[in-house]
Amino acid sequence: MSKLTKQDKIHIFEEWTLEDKRGTYLNKKYGVNIANINYLVSLIKMHGLSILDKSYAHYSKEFKEQAIKRVLLGNEAINAVALDLGLASRGMLGNWIRSYKENGYNVVIKKKGRRTHEQEKAEQIRAAQARKRQAA
């Protein structure tokens, strides 16, 4: 999906609601998947235009875990939970769930930023040792 500006998102919402333009037209005009347009419109209807003012949001481990459990244990739809929580995209929650399952049903919070040279060196040493063990 192409990155949309706040103004683009407002235009999409206005065209959807006021001008009765729908998915295929908006898809071609903005180059955005129809499902993502539907999600955006539903998100704005539920939370108002102020939801677009969020820039980057950091979500705590507890927040992610509660959202994941609503889907896995509460049998709620990913789309519905993502909308209810006001997530920027419906794919975020799906990614959290996939990561949760891949990591032994643990929520993993990734550190932001680059690793230090020492961390890079240590990672290279661990990788070299792992290759040696596999070769032996």
N, C-alpha and C positions, 0 to 999 in steps of 0.2 A: 504494500500500500504506500502511496506517496504521502509525504509529510504535508499535512494541511495546516494552514495558519488558522488562528482563531477566527479571523474574518471569513475564511473559506467555510469553516464549520457553521458560522452564523448564516452565511448565504445558503448553504445546503439546507439548513433547518427552515429558513424562510421560504425557499423554493418548494420544499416538501409541504409545509403547512399552509402558506398563503397562496401559492401559485399552483398547488396540486400537482407538482412535478414528481415523478417517482423514480424508482431505482435505475432503470435502464438509461434514462435521460441523464440523471445525475452521475451515473457510472461513467458514461462517455465524456461528460463535461469536465469532471474532476479527476477521472482516472482512479476511482476508488471502488473496491469490491462492493457489490450490492448489500451483502450481509453486514459489512462495516457501516454503510450508510444507514441501514435499518437500526443498527446498534446505536449510532450517534444520535439519531432522531429520538429514539426511545430514551436514551440517557438524558438528553436535554428536556424532554417532556417530563421525566420523573424528577430531575434535580434542578431544572431551570438553567438559564444561560450562565449563571455564576459558576457552574461546574467546569466551564471552559477556562476559568481564571487560574485553575491549578496548573502550575508548571510541572515540576518534578515532585513526585510524592515518594517518600520513603515509608515502607510498610514494615511494621514490627513483625517479629517471629510469631507472636501471639495472634496478631491480626490475620496473618497468612494461614496459620493453623486453624483458626476458627472458620475462615472461608472455605478451606479445603474440607474440613469435617462437615460443613453444611452440604457439600456436594456428595462426598463419599458416604457419610453416615446418615445424613438427613434426606438423601435422595432428591435434592433440589437440582434443577437444571443449572449448568454452568452459566449460561446466558443470564438467567434470572438472578443468580447470586451476584454476578459481576455488575449488573444494572443496579441492584439494591445497594451495593457497596459503593457505587459511583466510580468504578475502575475506568481508566482511560480507554482501555480496549478489552474486548471479551477474551482475547488470546492470553492476557496476563494470567488469569486464573487457571486456564488450561496448562500453561507453562509451569505454574506453581505445582499443580497436581502431578504432572509428569515428573518434575524434579523430586517431588515428595516420594513418589513410588520408586524412582531410580536410586534414591539415597536411603533405602531401608525404612521408609515411612518416617522420615525425619525432615523437618523444615530446615533448609540450608539458606543462610544469609550470606550472600557473596560480598566480599570486601570490594570496595570501589577503589579505583586508581591503579597505578602501576606498582609492580613489585620492586623492591630494592635490588641492587646488584647482588647482595648477599643471598637474598631469597632466590634469585635466578640461578646463582651458582649452586646452591643447595639442591634445587630442583634438577639441574643438569646432572649432578652427582648421583641423585636417587635414580634418575632415568638410566644412567650408565650402569649402575649396580643391578638394576632390574634386567637390563639386556644381558649382562654377564650371567645372571642366574638362569635366564631362559636358554642361553647357549650351552650351559653346562649340563 
